[in-house]
Amino acid sequence: MLQTIIGLGMERDFGQAIERMEQKAPLTFTGRLGYGMHRAQLVGITEFEGETPPDNRAHFGVFNDWMSEITSSPWRVHELAHQLFESGIATYMPGSYGNFSAQDGAGDKALGFASSTGATANFDAFIVSPTFNRSSEPVIASLGGQVEPAHPQLPDLPQVTTNRRIVTKGGEPSHVEDFSLNGKGDTVPGTRAKVNVFATDVNNRESATDVAPALAYRRFAAEHLAAVGVPNAVERVEALYAKHVAGIDETDYDQEVARFRPHLDILQNAASLVRAAGTVDDGDGAKFASIFSDPVVKSLQSGSSVRARAQLLEPLLQPKMEAVANEGDLQLTIESIDSTVDEATRKTAESARVVSGAFADDVAKREAFNPASLDDFMKKFVDLPMQVHEAVYKEALELALNHARGGSTTAEPSGSDRPRDWQGG
C-alpha cells in the first residue's frame, strides 16, 4: 500500500524496482518517487476545469483509509498507550480539534476542551501536529483579494505554481512560497468537492526534511547571484528553473508514457475479472475457480457468441473455438449444447456465462488509455525533482562566479526555448 502511494506497485525488491522504473521512465519517474508522487496524486483528484469541481469525496475516502493504515503506530506503541489508560495516567475524551478554546481567567490552564460526550477539561499546553482549520491563521486569511483563488468561494486559498509559489491576482507567480496548511486544500462550501490539495504532509517531520534540501539550493542560488551584484537575482533563478524544466521534449514524453499502456490494460483486465468473480455465489473465490477448471465447462465454452461477449478471455476460450471452426460449425454455442447435458452441468455452464458476460460488460465500460499531456502532467508536481534544483544551483553559482570576474550574466532562454511556467490550481 505504501509503495503504491509513493509511485510503485507491490514489489519484492524495492531497490531493483526503482532502478527499472528510472530506466523505463527517466522523464516522468526519476526524482519524483516518494512525496513527489504522493502529492501529485492528490493534485490529480482535486484539480478541475470550469466552475464546478467534481464530487471527489469517495476518492478521499480511499485515500484516508490508506493513510490510516500506513501511518498508524507500531503495535508496541498501541500496547503502551493501552497501559497508560489502564493506569489512569491517560484519559480518553473524544472530540474535535475545533472544540478547543481559550479560557479567560483559567490561570495556567488556559486552554479548554469540550468533548463530544459533554465532559470538559483544561490544559496548560497542547502538543499536536498543525491540523487546525487553516483559515484560523491570520496570514492566510489576509490573502483574500490578493491571490488567484483555487475556487471563487475560497478567496483565501491561492493557486500555486512550480516550487509552490503563490499566484497573485491576475495570474502572475509571486516570490511567496506556500508551505502552510493551504497544502491540505479545502472543501468548496455547499459541495462534496475538495480542491487545491497539493501537500497533505505539511505536518510531517519527514516531509520537512524532504523539501529542506531543495529550499536550500533555491535560497543559495539567489544569494550567490545577489552577493555579486546581479540584479533581480530571484527572477534570474526562476528563469533558470523554467529553462531546466522546459528541457523535456513532448515527443519523448509521449513515447515514454505510451510504454505503460499494456500495464494499464493488465490492471484493468484484472480488476474486471475480480468484479466479475463477485457475480458468482456472493464472491466465493473457490466457486469461481471451480467453474473455469471444470472440464465439462471448458468443453462448453465454445462458439462465436461467447467470444463476442468475453473476447478478452481468449486464452481460455481460443482452443475450443479453433476446434469448432475446424469442424465448420460456427453456430455451435453453449445454448445449443445445453439441450444435450444434464441439469447440474447446465447450471454450471450458466454460471460461466454469467461471469463471462459480467466481465465483458465491465471491460466495455473501462476507462480508455488517455494519459495527461506534458503540460498537465507537470502541473501536478508543485515540487521539482532534486536533480533540477541541483542543476539550477550549479548554473547560478557559475553565473555568479563569472559575474564576479567581470563576465556577463545576460544569457536567457528565448524563442522556442522560452520556458513554460507550469501553473497548478
N, C-alpha and C positions, 0 to 999 in steps of 0.2 A: 504493500500500500504506500509506504513512504517512498519507495523507488518510483512508483507511478507519479506521485505528486511532484517529484523533483526532476522528472523528464525521462525516466526509463521505465521498463516493464519489470516483470518478475525474472530476475537473473540469478544464476548460481554464483557467477564470478563478476562482481560489480566492476572491478578494475578492467577486466577484459571487455565487458560490455561498453564501458566508456571509450576505450580505445577504438572499438569497432565503430561506434557512433561518430566519433571525431573523424575517422577516415571516410565514413559514408556521408557525413553531413558537416563538413568543416564550416560552412557559411551559417547554418542555422542552429548548430548544436554546440560547437566549440566555445567554451567560455560562458555558456548560458545554463549549464547544469546546476541544479540546486535552487537557490532562491530566485534566480532569473526566470526559470521555467515556472516555478510556483507562482510568482507574481503575474507572469504573462497569462497563465490560465485564468486567473481571476479577472484580469482585464478583458479576456475573451468572453466571459459570461456576463459582463456588466456594460460593455460598450454597446452603443445602439446608433441607429440612423433615424433622422426625423425628430419629431417632438415627443413621441410616445415610446418610452422604453418598454421592452417586453417583461412579462412576469417571469422572474428568474428565482423565485423562492425555492422551487424544487431543486434547482442546481445547487443552491447554497445549503439546502438540507443535506444533500450528499456530501458536499464539501465539509460541512461542520461535523458530520459523522466520522468522516475520515480523520479530520484533525483531532477529534476527541480520542481516537484510537492511538494515533502516533505521538501525541503529546502528553498522554497520561503518564503518571509517575510509575516507577518500578514497583513491583508488588511489595517490596520491603518497606517502602515509604507508606503505602496504604496500611500495612500492618502496624507500623509505629503510630500512624495517625489514629487508628482504632484504639490503641493503648492509651493515647492521650485523652480520648473521650471517656474511656472506661475509668480512668483515674480521676477524672474531674478537672484535669488541667485545661483541657479544651472544652468549649461549649459550642454546640451546633445551633445556629439561628438562620433559617432560610430567609432569603430576601434578595432584593436587587441593589445594585450599586447606587441607583437613584434614591434609595431610602436613607442614605447618609445625609446629614445636615449639620450645620454649625449650631452649637447650643450656647447661647449667651448666658453668662453667669454660672457656667458649669465648672469653673475652676480649671484645673489642669486637663480634665477630661472633657474637652470642648467639642468633641466630635460625637454626635448622636446617631444611633441606628435604630430603625423600627423594622422588625422582621415581619414576614407575611403572616405570622401566627398572632401578631399583636404584641409580642414581647419587645422590650426596648433595652438598650444598653448604651453606655457612654464610653468613649475611648480617648486616650491621650495621644495615640499615634495610630496611623493606618498605613501598613506596608502592603502594597499591591501593584500589579502591573497597571500601566496607564490605560485603563479601559473605560474611562468615564465618557460621557457624552462630549463629542468633540466641540460642539457649539458652546460649551461652558468656558472654553478658553477665549479670553478677551481678544487675543491677537487674531484668532480665526474669525471671530465674529466681526472684526473690523475689515475683513476682506470684501464684504458685501459691497457691490457697486464699483469695486476697483479691479475685479478679475473677470475673466471669461468663465461663467459658471458651467459646471458639468450638466446642470439642468436649470431651466428658468426658475423652478420652485425651490432651488437650493442655491441662492445667490452667494453664499459664503463658502461654497465648495468649489474650488477652482479646478479647471482643467490643468493638466501638467504635460510637459513635453519632455524630450530627451534630458536625462540627468535630473529629472523631477523638477525642472524649472516651471514656476507658476506662469500661466499665460495671462497677460493683462487684458483688460477690457479693450477690445479692438483686435485681439489675436496675436500680439507680439510677446515672445518669450521674455521673461524678466530675469534678473540676476538672483531672485529669491528661489531657493530650493526647498521643496516641501517634504520634510521628514516627520511631519506631525501625524496626529490621528486622522487627518484627512485621507491618509492612505487606506483606511478601512472603508472609505466611501460612506454613502448614506442612502436611506430609503426615500424615494420621492413621495411626498405626502399624498395620501389618498390612493396609493397603489401598492402592489406587491413586488415592486421593482427596485432593486438596489443598483446604484450607478457609481462609476468612478472609483472602483476598488482596484488599487494598484500595489498595495503593500499592507496586508493584514498583520505582518510580522513586526510592526514598529515597536511592540512591547517585548521584543525578543532580544535577549542579550547577544545571542549568537548572530542574529541578524545585524546588530550594530557592528560587530567585528567583520561581518561580510562586506558592508558598504564602506567601512572606515578607510581601507587602503585606496579605494577609488577616489574618495573625497580628498585624501592627502595628495594624490597625484594631481587632481584638479587645482587644488589651492596652490601648491608649489609651482605648478606650471605658470599660473598667473603671477605669482610672487616673483619668479625669476625674471619674467618679462618686465614687470613694473620696476624691479630693482635697478635695471639698467636703463630705465627711462623710455621704454617702448610705450607709446600712447595707446589708450584703450586696451589695456592688457587682457581684461576679462573677455572682451569681444574677440580679440585675437585668438584666445584659447578656444572659444566656442566655434570659431571658424575652422580651427584645426580639427575639432571633434567632428564637425559636419563633413569635412573633407574625407576623413578616415571612414566614417560611417557610409558615405556615399560611394565608397570604392567597390561595393558589391554590384556585380553585373546582373541585370534582371534575367538574362538568358541562362546564366549559370545557376541563378536561384531557382528558376523554373525546372531546370534539368535535375537539380538536387532534390527538390520536393517530389518530383514525379517518381523517384525511386521508391517512395513509400506507398504508392498506390496499392501494390499487391498486399502489403501488410494491413492496410485498411480493409481490403476485401476479405482477408482471412479473419480479421477481428469481427467484422460484421456477419460473416457467414457463421462463425462460431456462436455469436450472440443470437442469431436467428434460430440456429439449431437448438440452443438451450431453451429459448422461448417456446419452440415447437414441442420440445420434450414435456413442457408443462401442460400440454393438452392431453397427456396420457395418464390416467389414474392419478389426478392431482399432483403431477410432477414426480411420480415414482420413477426414479432413475433406473432401477433394476428392471421394471416392466418395459421401459423404453428400450433398454439394451436388448431385452429378450425378443422384442418384436423384430428387430432387424438382424438378429442372429438366428432366428428360427429358419431352418432350411426350407420349410414349406412356403413361408412368407417370401423368402428370397426368390422362389420359383414363381411366385405370383406377381412380383414387382416387375412387370413387363408391359410393353406396349407404348405406343406414342402418346396416349392420354396421360400416363404417369410422367413421361418425360416432359410434357408441356407444363405440368403443374409443379414439378420439382426438378428442373433440369440441373440444378447445382448439386444434386445428389448423384450425379453421373458415375462417380467411382463405384457406387453401389449398384446402380441400375444398368450401366452400359453392357456388361457381359450378356445378360438375358435379352436386352434389346437387340444386340447384334445377332443373337441366335434366332430371334423372331424374324428379323429382316432377312436372314439367310433362307428361312423357310418360306419366305414370300407371303407371310400372313401378318400384315401390319395392323390388322384390325383386332388382333388378339390382345385383350386387355384384362385387367383384374376383374372387371364386371362380367366379361364373357366366361371367365374361368370360374367365377363364383358358383355357377349353377352345377358344377361338377364336383364340388368339395363339400365336406360335412360342415355342420353349423359352427363348431369350435374353430375350424380353420377359417371360415368366413369372417368370424368376429375378429380374429387376429389380423386378417387381411384388411378389415375395415379400420382397425387401429393404425395400421401402417399408412393407409390412405389419409387418415386424419392428420397424422404427423407430417406427411409429405405435403399435404395441402396447406397446413399452417406454416410450414417452413417456406413454401413458395410464396404465400401471401405476405409473409414478413419480409422476405427478400425484396419483393416488389415495392415495398414501402421504404426501403432503406435509403439513407442519405447518399447522394452521389459524391464522388470524389471531386471536391471543389475547394482546393487549397487557397489560402489567402494570398493576395498579391504581395509583392515585396514591400510596398508601402504599408499595407495593412498589417503585415507580419511585424515590421519594425515598430509600428505604433504601440504594439502590445508590450514592448520592453522599455520601461522608463529608465532602467539601469543598463548601461552598456557593459559588454564583456571586458574583463580586466585587460586583455591584450590591447584593446582600443585605448584605455587610459594610459597604459604604459607607452604606447606609440605616440600619443599626444604629448605626454610629458617629455619624452626623448626629443621630439621635434621642437617643442617650446624651449627646452634647455639649449639646444643647438642654435636656435634663433637668438636667444638671449646672449650667448657667448659671442656669436657673430656680430651682434649689435654692439657689444662691449668693445670689440676690436675695431669698430668703425664701419662694419659691413651693413648691408641692407636687410630689412625685415619686411619688405613690402609685398613679397610674393604671396598671392592669394588665389584660390581657385576661381576660374571664370568660365563663361560659356557653358558648354555641355558638361564641364567638370564641376559646375557650381553645385554645392551640396543642397540636398533636401533637408528640411527640418521636420523630422517625423514627430508630429504632434499628436498626443493621445487625447482622450476625452471620452 
